[in-house]
Amino acid sequence: MPNLKSNPYMFVFLLFALINLVGFALSGIDKYKAARSLWRIQERTFFWLVLMGGAPGVYLGLLVFRHKTRRMSFMVGIPLIFVFQILGIIFVYILSRA
């Protein structure tokens, strides 16, 4: 187990990885439920995960499981949110270096 006290970035990385794994898994679970007409995962749940940093995992899950690929809000919205998150990180980094 990595020592999180000596490397705080490891905690952020592990949290990011966990959110993305959950997003990927939820995409598969929702596809499974859709095929069997079961109770579905709400779309806002996916977008909350995306806003928390899970855009790569959710988007990859949608592509792998071929789920919600006809919804423009997912196919355009998720990458757009991800781009804005990356730009925000770059902006904060630049401000912190000044």
Rosetta blueprint (number, residue, H / E / L):
1 M L
2 P L
3 N L
4 L L
5 K L
6 S L
7 N L
8 P H
9 Y H
10 M H
11 F H
12 V H
13 F H
14 L H
15 L H
16 F H
17 A H
18 L H
19 I H
20 N H
21 L H
22 V H
23 G H
24 F H
25 A H
26 L H
27 S H
28 G H
29 I H
30 D H
31 K H
32 Y H
33 K H
34 A H
35 A H
36 R L
37 S L
38 L L
39 W L
40 R L
41 I L
42 Q L
43 E H
44 R H
45 T H
46 F H
47 F H
48 W H
49 L H
50 V H
51 L H
52 M H
53 G H
54 G H
55 A H
56 P H
57 G H
58 V H
59 Y H
60 L H
61 G H
62 L H
63 L H
64 V H
65 F L
66 R L
67 H L
68 K L
69 T L
70 R L
71 R L
72 M H
73 S H
74 F H
75 M H
76 V L
77 G H
78 I H
79 P H
80 L H
81 I H
82 F H
83 V H
84 F H
85 Q H
86 I H
87 L H
88 G H
89 I H
90 I H
91 F H
92 V H
93 Y H
94 I H
95 L H
96 S H
97 R H
98 A L
